[in-house]
Each structure stands twice: as structure tokens, then as C-alpha cells.
Amino acid sequence: MKRTRRFFLFLFAILVQWNAWSQGWAPAGGRSRAMGDASVTLEDVWSYHHNPAANARLKQWGIGVSYENRFLLKELQTQSFALALPLKKGVLSVGAQMFGYTQFRSIKSGVGYSLALTDLISVGTQINVHQLRIGQGYGNTLKATGELGVLAKIKEGWNVGFSVYNFSRTQLSSYQEDRLTTLMRLGTSYRFSEKLLVCAEAEKNVEFPLRGKVGLEYQPMKALAFRSGFSTNPIELDAGVGYCHKEQYFLDLGSSYNQYIGWSPNVSFTYRLK
């Protein structure tokens, strides 16, 4: 009975997971998770997973790792990695993400480049390689996708961002219509003060209804941040906390809550050269 219940819970979680993100794309980092993944305008190392243009103005190289356990099921765990390396012109980024378990594993890795064209506009592009492996002799497949992003700094503290993931509509295989997801995100963020940042975002997966997201970050001091978020389709509540040490070491905790399945905790660690 316990195994049957766990099996159906796992199937339901898979459906919710793919309805929210589908194949090939997933947000990353405790900061994004705590703010409802309204992260298309956030400028940090984790921009690699959210908008390839949003790290164009980074001045120090940084590296981050994160772990998430969707709905507290080990079969739905995700490990992510991101690296940002500023060059003389632009920023080179590298990242990877692994989702699933031994019988179902999805791996994404890639490289991106972003450049600030003017004081107003930054652009970015990214190439990803996806590997999908299914156990019990079902084999695996290897595909590539592209991503484009734009970030506009309307004025100090006010950003508008847009990204499109898998604009080529890459198919998983040549003999069926299953495709890696194509996802478009449009969002804005406004910093009301040094302590308060508010983000709002619309996310459209071509196969699913429009998803709305709102995130809030409050910093009573530079070293500490409290975050919360809300998203629709499916409805999720989010919350988390972040700690910064000497503006170099960042520990971020975040979790979402789905009323039918439960919690999805996320933890990430980021190092940034001072």
C-alpha cells in the first residue's frame, strides 16, 4: 500500500513538474526559488539559468552550486551549477543542470555570452546540449537548443528583461512530436530602496497556460535578506532567506509549497571574487 501511494505521488509530481517547467528547462538557486522564480531580471551568477543577458554587467567572476528536492522526493532532485567569467568585453558563462534519478535522468550543459551594448540595453545568447536517459533499456537521446535574452535598465533600480528558450523548437526524436520545451519570459523589477526589491514576471510555455510570478526581497542589512514569492498555474507559495559574508560568500535557502504535494526546498552556495 505504501509503495502504491508513493508511486502515484511520484507520477503526480512528475506531471506538476513538467507542467510548470516541461522538458529541458528549470530555474536554479535558492534566491530565485524563494522569490517565486521571478528571476528574469536578477543580475547575478545564476542569470545563466534565467536570462543570458542579465549577467552582462558583472565585474567579478563568480561560481555557484545548488541542490533542490522537488516535493521531498529523491526521484525529483535537481543539481545545478553556474559560472560567470567577465572578459574585456562581455561576460562568458558556463552552466549545467541534472534532474531525476537512475531510471530517468535529464542533463543540460552549455555556454553563453552576454554583452552590454549601451547603458540601456544588454543582450545575451546561449547554446545548450541536452541528454535524456531512460532506464530499462529505453536508451537515451542527445539534442541541442539555443536561448536569447535582453535586459533593459530603464533607470537606476528599474530593469525589464525578456528571454526565449529553445526558439528552434528542437524535437526529442525524429519519429515523434515530443519536443524540448519552448519558453518565453517577460518580467520587470524595481528597487524601491536599498532594502526593498520587487519583481514581477509572466512566463509562457507554448504548450501550457500563461504563468504569473511575483517576488519580493527585503534586506534589513547588507548581510541578510528575507524573500517571498507567489506563482500561478500551478499555484505555489515561496519563501526563503539569504546570508552574505564579506560580499563574497552567499548562502541562499528557499522553498516553494504546493497545496497538493508539499514542500520543495532549495539550497545554493555562491562565491564571488571581491
C-alpha positions as a Markdown table, in Angstrom:
| # | Residue | x | y | z |
|---|---|---|---|---|
| 1 | Met | 0.0 | 0.0 | 0.0 |
| 2 | Lys | 2.8 | 2.4 | 0.9 |
| 3 | Arg | 4.6 | 1.6 | -2.4 |
| 4 | Thr | 1.5 | 2.2 | -4.4 |
| 5 | Arg | 0.8 | 5.5 | -2.7 |
| 6 | Arg | 4.4 | 6.6 | -3.3 |
| 7 | Phe | 4.2 | 5.5 | -7.0 |
| 8 | Phe | 1.1 | 7.6 | -7.7 |
| 9 | Leu | 2.5 | 10.5 | -5.7 |
| 10 | Phe | 5.6 | 10.3 | -7.9 |
| 11 | Leu | 3.5 | 10.3 | -11.1 |
| 12 | Phe | 1.5 | 13.3 | -10.0 |
| 13 | Ala | 4.7 | 15.1 | -9.0 |
| 14 | Ile | 6.2 | 14.4 | -12.5 |
| 15 | Leu | 3.0 | 15.9 | -14.1 |
| 16 | Val | 3.2 | 19.0 | -12.0 |
| 17 | Gln | 6.9 | 19.3 | -12.5 |
| 18 | Trp | 6.6 | 19.1 | -16.3 |
| 19 | Asn | 3.5 | 21.3 | -16.4 |
| 20 | Ala | 5.5 | 24.0 | -14.5 |
| 21 | Trp | 8.8 | 23.7 | -16.4 |
| 22 | Ser | 8.4 | 20.9 | -19.1 |
| 23 | Gln | 11.4 | 19.2 | -20.6 |
| 24 | Gly | 14.7 | 20.9 | -20.7 |
| 25 | Trp | 14.4 | 24.0 | -18.6 |
| 26 | Ala | 14.3 | 24.6 | -14.8 |
| 27 | Pro | 15.2 | 27.6 | -12.7 |
| 28 | Ala | 18.1 | 27.3 | -10.3 |
| 29 | Gly | 19.4 | 28.8 | -7.0 |
| 30 | Gly | 17.8 | 29.5 | -3.6 |
| 31 | Arg | 17.3 | 33.2 | -4.3 |
| 32 | Ser | 15.2 | 32.5 | -7.4 |
| 33 | Arg | 13.2 | 29.8 | -5.6 |
| 34 | Ala | 12.4 | 32.0 | -2.6 |
| 35 | Met | 11.1 | 34.7 | -4.9 |
| 36 | Gly | 8.7 | 32.5 | -6.9 |
| 37 | Asp | 11.3 | 32.2 | -9.7 |
| 38 | Ala | 10.5 | 35.7 | -10.9 |
| 39 | Ser | 14.2 | 35.9 | -11.8 |
| 40 | Val | 14.4 | 37.0 | -15.5 |
| 41 | Thr | 15.8 | 40.5 | -14.4 |
| 42 | Leu | 18.0 | 39.4 | -11.5 |
| 43 | Glu | 21.7 | 40.2 | -12.1 |
| 44 | Asp | 23.9 | 37.5 | -10.5 |
| 45 | Val | 25.8 | 34.3 | -11.3 |
| 46 | Trp | 22.6 | 32.4 | -11.6 |
| 47 | Ser | 21.5 | 34.5 | -14.6 |
| 48 | Tyr | 22.9 | 31.7 | -16.7 |
| 49 | His | 19.8 | 29.7 | -15.9 |
| 50 | His | 17.3 | 32.6 | -16.1 |
| 51 | Asn | 18.3 | 35.1 | -18.7 |
| 52 | Pro | 21.6 | 35.0 | -20.6 |
| 53 | Ala | 21.7 | 38.8 | -20.9 |
| 54 | Ala | 21.3 | 39.5 | -17.1 |
| 55 | Asn | 24.9 | 38.9 | -16.2 |
| 56 | Ala | 26.4 | 41.3 | -18.8 |
| 57 | Arg | 27.4 | 43.9 | -16.2 |
| 58 | Leu | 29.0 | 41.6 | -13.7 |
| 59 | Lys | 32.5 | 42.9 | -12.8 |
| 60 | Gln | 33.8 | 39.9 | -10.8 |
| 61 | Trp | 33.9 | 36.3 | -11.7 |
| 62 | Gly | 31.6 | 34.0 | -9.6 |
| 63 | Ile | 30.7 | 30.4 | -9.2 |
| 64 | Gly | 27.6 | 28.7 | -7.7 |
| 65 | Val | 26.2 | 25.3 | -6.9 |
| 66 | Ser | 22.6 | 24.4 | -5.8 |
| 67 | Tyr | 20.5 | 21.5 | -4.9 |
| 68 | Glu | 16.7 | 21.2 | -4.9 |
| 69 | Asn | 14.4 | 18.3 | -3.9 |
| 70 | Arg | 11.0 | 18.8 | -5.5 |
| 71 | Phe | 8.2 | 17.7 | -3.2 |
| 72 | Leu | 10.7 | 15.9 | -1.0 |
| 73 | Leu | 11.0 | 13.1 | -3.5 |
| 74 | Lys | 14.5 | 11.8 | -4.2 |
| 75 | Glu | 13.4 | 10.9 | -7.8 |
| 76 | Leu | 12.8 | 14.7 | -8.4 |
| 77 | Gln | 16.1 | 16.1 | -7.2 |
| 78 | Thr | 17.9 | 18.7 | -9.3 |
| 79 | Gln | 21.6 | 19.7 | -9.0 |
| 80 | Ser | 22.7 | 22.9 | -10.8 |
| 81 | Phe | 26.0 | 24.7 | -11.5 |
| 82 | Ala | 26.8 | 28.2 | -12.9 |
| 83 | Leu | 30.0 | 30.1 | -13.6 |
| 84 | Ala | 30.3 | 33.7 | -14.8 |
| 85 | Leu | 33.7 | 35.0 | -16.1 |
| 86 | Pro | 33.9 | 38.7 | -17.1 |
| 87 | Leu | 36.1 | 39.4 | -20.1 |
| 88 | Lys | 37.5 | 42.6 | -21.5 |
| 89 | Lys | 34.2 | 42.9 | -23.5 |
| 90 | Gly | 31.2 | 41.0 | -22.2 |
| 91 | Val | 30.8 | 38.0 | -19.9 |
| 92 | Leu | 31.3 | 34.4 | -20.6 |
| 93 | Ser | 29.1 | 32.0 | -18.7 |
| 94 | Val | 29.1 | 28.2 | -18.3 |
| 95 | Gly | 26.5 | 26.1 | -16.6 |
| 96 | Ala | 25.0 | 22.6 | -16.1 |
| 97 | Gln | 21.9 | 21.0 | -14.6 |
| 98 | Met | 20.9 | 17.4 | -13.8 |
| 99 | Phe | 17.4 | 16.3 | -12.9 |
| 100 | Gly | 16.0 | 12.9 | -12.0 |
| 101 | Tyr | 17.3 | 9.6 | -10.8 |
| 102 | Thr | 18.9 | 6.4 | -12.2 |
| 103 | Gln | 15.8 | 5.4 | -14.2 |
| 104 | Phe | 15.1 | 8.8 | -15.6 |
| 105 | Arg | 17.8 | 11.4 | -16.0 |
| 106 | Ser | 17.9 | 14.7 | -17.8 |
| 107 | Ile | 21.2 | 16.6 | -18.1 |
| 108 | Lys | 21.7 | 20.0 | -19.6 |
| 109 | Ser | 25.0 | 21.8 | -20.1 |
| 110 | Gly | 26.0 | 24.8 | -22.1 |
| 111 | Val | 27.9 | 28.0 | -22.6 |
| 112 | Gly | 26.7 | 31.6 | -23.0 |
| 113 | Tyr | 28.0 | 35.1 | -23.8 |
| 114 | Ser | 26.5 | 38.4 | -22.8 |
| 115 | Leu | 27.4 | 42.0 | -23.7 |
| 116 | Ala | 26.2 | 45.4 | -22.6 |
| 117 | Leu | 25.6 | 47.3 | -25.9 |
| 118 | Thr | 24.7 | 50.6 | -24.3 |
| 119 | Asp | 24.0 | 51.9 | -20.8 |
| 120 | Leu | 20.4 | 50.9 | -21.5 |
| 121 | Ile | 20.5 | 47.5 | -23.4 |
| 122 | Ser | 22.3 | 44.3 | -22.7 |
| 123 | Val | 22.0 | 41.1 | -24.9 |
| 124 | Gly | 23.0 | 37.5 | -24.4 |
| 125 | Thr | 22.9 | 34.2 | -26.2 |
| 126 | Gln | 23.4 | 30.6 | -25.0 |
| 127 | Ile | 23.9 | 27.2 | -26.5 |
| 128 | Asn | 22.8 | 24.1 | -24.5 |
| 129 | Val | 23.3 | 20.4 | -25.0 |
| 130 | His | 20.6 | 18.1 | -23.6 |
| 131 | Gln | 20.9 | 14.4 | -22.8 |
| 132 | Leu | 17.8 | 12.4 | -21.8 |
| 133 | Arg | 18.4 | 8.9 | -20.4 |
| 134 | Ile | 15.7 | 6.4 | -19.6 |
| 135 | Gly | 16.5 | 3.1 | -17.8 |
| 136 | Gln | 15.3 | -0.4 | -18.5 |
| 137 | Gly | 16.8 | -0.4 | -22.0 |
| 138 | Tyr | 14.8 | 2.5 | -23.4 |
| 139 | Gly | 18.0 | 4.3 | -24.4 |
| 140 | Asn | 19.0 | 8.0 | -24.5 |
| 141 | Thr | 18.9 | 11.0 | -26.8 |
| 142 | Leu | 21.2 | 14.0 | -27.3 |
| 143 | Lys | 19.9 | 17.3 | -28.6 |
| 144 | Ala | 20.9 | 21.0 | -28.7 |
| 145 | Thr | 18.9 | 24.2 | -28.1 |
| 146 | Gly | 19.5 | 27.9 | -28.2 |
| 147 | Glu | 18.5 | 30.7 | -25.9 |
| 148 | Leu | 18.3 | 34.5 | -26.4 |
| 149 | Gly | 17.9 | 37.2 | -23.8 |
| 150 | Val | 17.6 | 41.0 | -23.5 |
| 151 | Leu | 17.9 | 43.2 | -20.4 |
| 152 | Ala | 17.0 | 46.9 | -20.3 |
| 153 | Lys | 18.0 | 49.2 | -17.5 |
| 154 | Ile | 15.2 | 51.8 | -17.8 |
| 155 | Lys | 16.8 | 53.8 | -15.0 |
| 156 | Glu | 18.7 | 53.1 | -11.8 |
| 157 | Gly | 17.0 | 50.3 | -9.9 |
| 158 | Trp | 14.4 | 49.6 | -12.7 |
| 159 | Asn | 15.0 | 46.6 | -15.0 |
| 160 | Val | 13.0 | 45.0 | -17.7 |
| 161 | Gly | 14.0 | 41.6 | -19.0 |
| 162 | Phe | 13.0 | 39.1 | -21.8 |
| 163 | Ser | 14.3 | 35.7 | -22.7 |
| 164 | Val | 13.2 | 32.9 | -25.1 |
| 165 | Tyr | 14.4 | 29.4 | -24.5 |
| 166 | Asn | 14.6 | 26.8 | -27.4 |
| 167 | Phe | 13.5 | 29.2 | -30.1 |
| 168 | Ser | 14.2 | 26.5 | -32.7 |
| 169 | Arg | 11.5 | 24.1 | -31.2 |
| 170 | Thr | 14.0 | 21.2 | -31.1 |
| 171 | Gln | 12.4 | 17.7 | -31.2 |
| 172 | Leu | 13.4 | 15.0 | -28.8 |
| 173 | Ser | 13.4 | 12.4 | -31.6 |
| 174 | Ser | 12.7 | 12.4 | -35.4 |
| 175 | Tyr | 9.9 | 9.9 | -35.3 |
| 176 | Gln | 7.6 | 11.6 | -32.8 |
| 177 | Glu | 6.3 | 15.1 | -32.0 |
| 178 | Asp | 7.7 | 15.4 | -28.5 |
| 179 | Arg | 9.8 | 18.5 | -28.2 |
| 180 | Leu | 12.0 | 20.2 | -25.7 |
| 181 | Thr | 10.0 | 23.0 | -24.2 |
| 182 | Thr | 10.0 | 26.5 | -25.8 |
| 183 | Leu | 9.6 | 29.0 | -23.0 |
| 184 | Met | 9.2 | 32.8 | -23.1 |
| 185 | Arg | 9.6 | 35.1 | -20.1 |
| 186 | Leu | 9.0 | 38.8 | -19.7 |
| 187 | Gly | 9.5 | 40.5 | -16.4 |
| 188 | Thr | 10.4 | 43.6 | -14.6 |
| 189 | Ser | 12.0 | 44.5 | -11.2 |
| 190 | Tyr | 12.1 | 47.7 | -9.3 |
| 191 | Arg | 14.3 | 48.6 | -6.3 |
| 192 | Phe | 12.2 | 51.0 | -4.1 |
| 193 | Ser | 15.2 | 51.4 | -1.8 |
| 194 | Glu | 18.4 | 49.8 | -0.8 |
| 195 | Lys | 16.4 | 47.4 | 1.3 |
| 196 | Leu | 13.4 | 46.5 | -0.9 |
| 197 | Leu | 13.3 | 44.8 | -4.4 |
| 198 | Val | 10.1 | 43.8 | -6.1 |
| 199 | Cys | 9.9 | 41.5 | -9.2 |
| 200 | Ala | 7.0 | 40.6 | -11.4 |
| 201 | Glu | 7.1 | 38.2 | -14.4 |
| 202 | Ala | 4.9 | 36.5 | -17.0 |
| 203 | Glu | 6.1 | 33.1 | -18.2 |
| 204 | Lys | 4.6 | 31.3 | -21.3 |
| 205 | Asn | 5.3 | 27.8 | -22.2 |
| 206 | Val | 4.0 | 27.2 | -25.7 |
| 207 | Glu | 2.2 | 24.1 | -24.5 |
| 208 | Phe | 0.7 | 25.4 | -21.3 |
| 209 | Pro | -1.3 | 28.4 | -19.9 |
| 210 | Leu | 0.4 | 31.7 | -19.0 |
| 211 | Arg | 2.1 | 31.6 | -15.6 |
| 212 | Gly | 2.3 | 34.7 | -13.4 |
| 213 | Lys | 5.0 | 35.2 | -10.7 |
| 214 | Val | 5.7 | 37.9 | -8.1 |
| 215 | Gly | 8.8 | 38.0 | -5.8 |
| 216 | Leu | 9.9 | 40.3 | -3.0 |
| 217 | Glu | 13.3 | 40.7 | -1.4 |
| 218 | Tyr | 13.8 | 42.7 | 1.8 |
| 219 | Gln | 17.3 | 43.4 | 3.2 |
| 220 | Pro | 17.3 | 44.9 | 6.7 |
| 221 | Met | 21.1 | 44.8 | 6.5 |
| 222 | Lys | 23.6 | 44.0 | 3.7 |
| 223 | Ala | 24.4 | 40.6 | 5.1 |
| 224 | Leu | 20.8 | 39.4 | 5.5 |
| 225 | Ala | 17.9 | 39.1 | 3.1 |
| 226 | Phe | 14.3 | 37.8 | 3.6 |
| 227 | Arg | 12.4 | 36.7 | 0.5 |
| 228 | Ser | 8.9 | 35.6 | -0.5 |
| 229 | Gly | 7.1 | 34.8 | -3.7 |
| 230 | Phe | 3.9 | 33.6 | -5.4 |
| 231 | Ser | 3.2 | 31.9 | -8.7 |
| 232 | Thr | 0.2 | 30.6 | -10.6 |
| 233 | Asn | -0.5 | 27.6 | -12.9 |
| 234 | Pro | 0.2 | 25.7 | -10.6 |
| 235 | Ile | -0.3 | 27.9 | -7.5 |
| 236 | Glu | 2.8 | 27.9 | -5.3 |
| 237 | Leu | 3.9 | 29.9 | -2.3 |
| 238 | Asp | 7.5 | 30.6 | -1.8 |
| 239 | Ala | 9.8 | 31.9 | 1.0 |
| 240 | Gly | 13.4 | 31.9 | 1.9 |
| 241 | Val | 16.4 | 33.7 | 3.4 |
| 242 | Gly | 19.9 | 34.7 | 2.2 |
| 243 | Tyr | 23.1 | 35.4 | 4.1 |
| 244 | Cys | 26.2 | 37.2 | 2.7 |
| 245 | His | 29.6 | 37.1 | 4.2 |
| 246 | Lys | 32.1 | 39.9 | 3.2 |
| 247 | Glu | 30.2 | 40.3 | -0.1 |
| 248 | Gln | 32.0 | 37.2 | -1.3 |
| 249 | Tyr | 30.2 | 34.2 | 0.1 |
| 250 | Phe | 26.5 | 33.8 | -0.4 |
| 251 | Leu | 24.2 | 31.1 | 1.2 |
| 252 | Asp | 20.6 | 31.1 | 0.0 |
| 253 | Leu | 17.8 | 29.0 | 1.2 |
| 254 | Gly | 14.4 | 28.9 | -0.5 |
| 255 | Ser | 11.4 | 26.6 | -0.7 |
| 256 | Ser | 8.1 | 26.5 | -2.5 |
| 257 | Tyr | 4.8 | 25.0 | -1.2 |
| 258 | Asn | 2.2 | 23.2 | -3.4 |
| 259 | Gln | -1.0 | 22.5 | -1.5 |
| 260 | Tyr | -1.4 | 19.1 | -3.1 |
| 261 | Ile | 2.1 | 17.7 | -2.8 |
| 262 | Gly | 4.0 | 19.8 | -0.3 |
| 263 | Trp | 7.4 | 21.4 | 0.0 |
| 264 | Ser | 10.3 | 21.8 | -2.4 |
| 265 | Pro | 13.4 | 23.0 | -0.6 |
| 266 | Asn | 16.4 | 24.5 | -2.4 |
| 267 | Val | 19.8 | 25.5 | -1.1 |
| 268 | Ser | 22.6 | 27.2 | -3.0 |
| 269 | Phe | 26.1 | 28.4 | -2.3 |
| 270 | Thr | 27.8 | 31.2 | -4.4 |
| 271 | Tyr | 31.3 | 32.5 | -4.3 |
| 272 | Arg | 32.1 | 35.9 | -5.9 |
| 273 | Leu | 35.6 | 37.4 | -6.2 |
| 274 | Lys | 35.7 | 40.6 | -4.2 |
